[in-house]
């Protein structure tokens, strides 16, 4: 499955514990990634600076659903389960 254009739910609603460009200490769940452009696309995607943690995160029908609201709810619930 490919990402829904402009969704960016994973760039906002999941935590990242490893260092990523511009966010050396990672990012908290609910915090917008500094590399996320206003159009909902990653400024680093397709470059050698694109973080491996992001590269390994794969979209799925279960996670993404049919809209960004579903994806946000799913990822928020996932974060709660991993605390």
N, C-alpha and C positions, 0 to 999 in steps of 0.2 A: 504494500500500500504506500502511496505517496502522501506527503503532507498536504493538508488543505491550504491553499494559498492564503497567507495573511492570518492564519489561526493563532499561532504563537503561544498556545496554552502551555506547552512544555517549557517555554522560555520565561514563563511567569510563575506558574503554579507548583513547580517542583524545586526542591533544594538541590544545590550542588555543593558538595563538601570539598572538592578539589579546586585548585587555582585555575581560573580561566582568564584570558586576556581582559584587562581592565577591572577585574574583580579577583585580586590575588588571594583573598580569603574565601572564595566561592560566593554563593548567594543563597539567601534564605528563601524558603517557599513563600510565594506571594510577592516576591520582589522581582521587578522587571529586570531582565538581563541588560546590562549596559550596552551590549552589542546588538540589541534588538532595535531595528529602525522603526520609524513611525508607521511605515507601511506593513509592519508585521513580518518582515524578512530579516534574517540574520546578516549583519554586515560582514561576518567572517565566513559564511557558508561558501564552500567551494575553494577556499584558500588553504594554505598550509597552516594557518593560525586557528582554523576551526578546531575547537577542543575535541579530544578523543571521547570524552564523556558524552558530548552532544552527538558525535558521529555514531556512537554505539546505541543511542536511544532511538528505537525504531517505532514508527506509528503502527497502530493496528485498528481494525474495525471496532473491537471491544473498547479500546481506550478512546478513540477519536469520535466514535458515533457519527451522527449526521450533522452536528453543528458544534461550534466553539463552546457553547454552554455545556453540552454533554462532556466534552473533553476537559473543561475546567472542573466540573464536579467530580469526574473520575480521578483526575490527578490530585485534587484536594483530598479525596477519600484515601487514595493511595498513600499520601503523605501522613495522614492520621494513623494508618495501619503500621507505618514503619517507625513511628515514634516510640 
